[in-house]
Structure formats: structure tokens, C-alpha cells
Amino acid sequence: MGVVVTRVPAGTVSVLQVLDWVDGDDRANRGWLFDPELTITGDTEITLDARDGPRISLARTCAEHSS
């Protein structure tokens, strides 16, 4: 958990935060939190919360190829 404060000019910006963590079973995880189009008109506070996003799992399979 952390707080980032930054200054940007008024206009449209994109916000991206990449999170890496390891679960209790030693699996590496990566989360991408983003707001692709955020309009800034004055003081603005945003919250990117990984708990609000969907979980996507990928499984690796090995296929043998014969030549």
C-alpha cells in the first residue's frame, strides 16, 4: 500500500500502476491497474485498488511436436 503524489497539467492523461507480488504458495503475480482516459481540470484524487479488479489466470501447457 502506498501513496503517490504527482503534478500534471490540466487535460487528459492516462494512469498506470503495475504491481508484483508473491502468494503464499510462492507463485509470482502481476497486476495492472489503469485508467486509460482521465480528465484533469483541477485538484484530483484517484484510487487504484487491485481488490476491485477481475482475476485472470493463465495455465501453461506443453504440446509435443513431431517432425
N, C-alpha and C positions, 0 to 999 in steps of 0.2 A: 504494500500500500504506500502511496506517496502522493505528493502534491507538486505540480509543475506550474510555475507562473511564467508567462511569456507575454510580450507585447507585439502586436501585429497591427498594421494599418487597417482602417475601415475597408470593407469589401468582402469578397467571397474567398474562403480558404478551405483547405482540406485538413483534417486532423487524423493522425495515425499513431497508434501505440502498439508495439509488439511486445508480448510477454512470453518469457520462457520459464518453465518450472519443471520439477521432477516430482512425480507422485510417490506415494508410499511404497509402491512396488518397483521403484527405480525406472519407471518409464518416463522418457523425456516428452514434454508437451510444449506446444507453441500456440499462442492465441493472438489474433489480430483484431484490434478494436479500432473502428474508424467511423468518422462522419465525413462522407465524401464531399459534401457541399454545405458549409456553414457560413451564414451571412453575419458579418460583424458590423454593427452600427454604433457600438459604444461598449462600455464595460460589460463583459460577457463571462459567465462561469459555466463550464460544461463538466459533466462527469461521465467518464468511460468506465463501465463496470463489467468485468468479464463474467460475472454471475448472471447477467441479463442475456447473454448470447447463447445461441444454439451450440450443442456439442457435435462435432463431426469426427468420426473415427474412420481411419483407413487401415485396411488389412493388406499385408504383403503376401503375395502368393508367388510360388516359383513354378514355372512351366518348363519342362524339359523339351528341347528342340532337337530333332534328329536331322542329320544332313543326308 
